[in-house]
Amino acid sequence: MNSSNVADRPILADLVDLSIQVDRDAALNPPELRRRDRPIGQKLAHLAGKPQGQLRQWLREISRDKPTQAGATAVKTLHRMALILAAVGLIIGWGAALAIFAYDGTRPVNVVNVLAAFVGVQLLLLLLTAIVALPRNLLQRLPGARPVQDLLGWLSPGRLVPAVARYLPAEHRLALEAALGRHKAGHMAYGQVQKWLILRFSQILAIAFNIGALAGCLYLVTVSDLAFGWSTTLTVDSQNFHSLITQLAWPWRSWLPGAVPSIEVIDATRYFRFDHGILPNAPDGSADVATLGQWWPFLLMAIACYGLLPRLGLFVLSQWRLDAALKTALVHAPGALQILDRMNRALVETAATEPEVRMKSGAIQEVPFPAHSLDRNRPNAYLINWAGINADEEQFDRLFKQTMGVALERMLHAGRMDSIDEDERTIDEVANAAHNPAILVAVKSWEPPLLDFMDFLDSLRAAVGSERLITVTPIMLDQKREFIPADPDDLDVWKKRLQSRGDSRIDFLPLSAEAA
Amino acid sequence: MSAPAFAVVGHPNKGKSSIVATLAQDNSVQISPIPGTTVKCRHFPMKVDGEVQYILVDTPGFQRARQALAWMRARASTAAERVNVVRQFVEEHEQSGRFPDECELLKPLLDGAGILYVIDGSRPYGEEYEAEMEILRWTGQPSIALINMIRKDSYIDEWTAALEQYFKIVRVFNAMTAEFQKRLELLKAFGQLREEWQAPLARAVATLEEDRRARQRRSALAIAEMLAEMITLTVTKRIASDEDPSTKEADLARDYRTKLRKREQKGRRQIEKIYDYENLQREEAEIEVIEQDLFSLESWNMWGLKKNQLIATGALSGAALGSGFDLAVGGASLLLGAAIGSVVGGTSAWFSYKRIGEVKILGLPLGGQELRVGPARNLNFPYVVLGRALYHHAAVMHRTHAQRDVLCLDTTAEDASARSIAESQRKQLERVFTRLRNSENGSYEPVLVERLAEIIDEIMIKFTQTMLTTSITAPPRTSATANLPSDEPERADDQQPPRRAAGSQRSVD
């Protein structure tokens, strides 16, 4: 879809869809969202710096696969509501005109009455609307204005919309609620949309009312002969009344003098109820009776100028403010900033592309170690120093005498850098010792048991036979090369690894704290 | 040109996976004390908008280095033959299954990856490492040695002496505590290995820095949103006019506190997600709300009018009546009628307002009382919330993905963090807080949140630096996820992340 479609679509529809999309996105992970939105952002690079355009186009892209109807439905519903309000306004206006201009021939239509209903009341209502339309921060400076605004906002006919919506089918009602931001009413951005939406509805009703009134008036003028008069208890003479009327006719008196009643007409059309509806000053003769109907262009112009025109103006204003509020709401809607951020920031990924392949551990069968049974009747032992533990033979001798009561007969080396040959020589020597000394293998507890060591144990086992006990002792040295107890974590690793060999003649004998 | 690749190689259990987890900010890296956990190479490409800048490769550790070297030595007589012999070794043993780990870890090197050789500098040097270092040298690839400090003991000197014979660059890098800047420095060092790698690595570093700033801004916005919602949170309950409101207060206060807590928890998770921590376990004291000034009792009526609205209605209708009088006397009253009318109307509405609650239509009350908790009027409340959030953010920001323990947050440090906000920023904050507190029904202008986010972002920049020097006093705790308990004290260096518990710090490849 190209960008011209974006301009065609009402922002309100986008606002509704955006709020629905943000709710949907809440279930997704941020990285997922970034991966989805960044390519869209790159595609919309030409819209950089135009958050509104970006957001709207983003919606298009997002909803391409699963378009949402909510926005369109909301707009449709609002249009329908506007039509209903317009119809209601027309009927009321028409009805009001028929009622106020009712003339049965007994008493002329009172011009004061018409002006009060169609100009006075309307101007008052207009004033109230203007108060509602004032920006909030301006109102904060006027003491007591806020509650008045709240109240008037509450009384505004636009408020009828949600009430009427209650009787709409569920789909339309929900769309409308979304449009009015009901579920996010806490958000001021929606509050402004709501306010201007309601004000615009009020203007539609008022415009329709005025059109209805004008149409009703014209109708009566056309199909019946109306006699107008003016009557008031107040002490107003024709001269005063004429100047008032001339003032009222100020907007059109210069270019439409025919719609300003002359002093003669005013004088002629004054009446008192006392006279049973008869106009005492009215000239005789049927030709002059026509003067009595001369009021109607003035009245029509009064309704148009003080009723219809300001409402049209307010309608334009509220439409303009509504558009502005919608635009603001779109950019400030909850989640919108995050969407823009996802679109406009480079997508940086550092995580792995493939899942971790783990060693299969299920099949390992652990064999318990034999009871520590380093033979007391074998007082001598051969020690294999694996991987060059940095301690001399004397140190080891003292240690093993103390801990196991065995004397070291020999210390052999294996697992050193030199060569594999040394390992083989060591194994041969142990296997060939005629007096079968005890076999001790000292390992560095801090280094993990590697397959290299396991290979060595396999070879040693093969050389000495399956019954000879091989005792593995993990050693730990401090920085002064003194023996210290090994880390239990390290010991645990060694223990598990040795047990997993399934060799019951391998013993595991770590140094106790006392021994160390 | 293909993106530079770096294979993290070494002995098992020396923190290779931790380094990869920290550099790649990936929680999915298995860090286990059982040697041989990593059996296959795992690739961690750093991508910017899908374009790969560099690739980190986690590899299994050497298991039979001596035997492999013996095999190779038997076949190479000159230095020129070495690379080919290594290649031959891999080709020959890939099928045999004799050296699965060596084959797996050598493959990326033969494909041209740079070498990041990792050892544990807190354990003594041993000659058994020489075989693997020699094999790495035989591959002919540029290399860097990383001394990873897993524990507090230090054998750095003897390690450095040995490593310098094999590697051009030797660096100390603590995968657990490495500051973001340290990580970037390390990446820059990777670039020094080969000239053509310098540009892509520099680009990657710049992007990561930018990304870090963006994440911080996102966090500031998330915190601002949370703060605004928490400040304006209100909970209400309607009660009949003859009911005693005090009996409902406890329930309502509980409800309010639960909602506050939930919102705060949600905020914490948001921040953690921003920094790619999923399901991070956290320990934090619950937020306390001073109940003073929390409750208010408002009346309600079925028209939904607030008291002041109703008074305005009274005043308006009074004024309308009064205007009629003014009209009747031809304006001679100088609009006094309207003025008096509005006062009379307003006053009568004031008096009648309470009585509405007692009127019933068809048995249903037209009005009653509404007990309300919140918004929190306590001036200190937003600062407490903000202090906690800033502290949590800094803790998450300074954490590394190699850490798998519970994130413990300390209340006293949280308080201190709120106090450390500069006076000028406090003033800016107060302006926003005041407007938030005064917003009606929790509806505030989105601009306020954006302004708040800007201020918080500024505070964060200062805060993350200053908080590092503050308290590091919590006792180490054991992680629920760590496999092995550890009671080791933490490293007391100045790169220490804030108040982190020391869990299992062991890692095995």
Interface residues (C-beta under 8 A of the other chain):
Chain A: N29 P30 P31 R38 Q42 G144 R146 P147 V148 D150 L151 W154 A185 G186 H187 M188 A189 G191 L234 T235 H332 A333 P334 L337 Q338 D341 R345 A346 L347 V348 E349 T350 A351 A352 T353 E354 P355 E356 V357 R358 M359 S361 A387 G388 N390 G415 R416 M417 S419 I420 K444 W446 E447 P448 P449 L450 L451 D452 D455 L477 Q479 D489 D492 V493 K496 R497
Chain B: H11 P12 N13 L23 A24 Q25 D26 S28 V29 Q30 P33 I34 P35 G36 T37 T38 V39 K40 R42 H43 F44 P45 M46 K47 V48 D49 G50 D58 F62 Q63 R64 A65 R66 Q67 A70 D101 R123 P124 G126 E127 E128 E130 A131 D153 Y155 T207 L208 E210 D211 A214 R217 R218 L221 E225 T232 K273 I274 D276 E278 G304 L305 K306 N308 Q309 I311 A312 T313 L316 A328 G330 S439 N441 G442 S443 Y444 E445 P446 V447 E450 L484 S486 S504 R506 V508
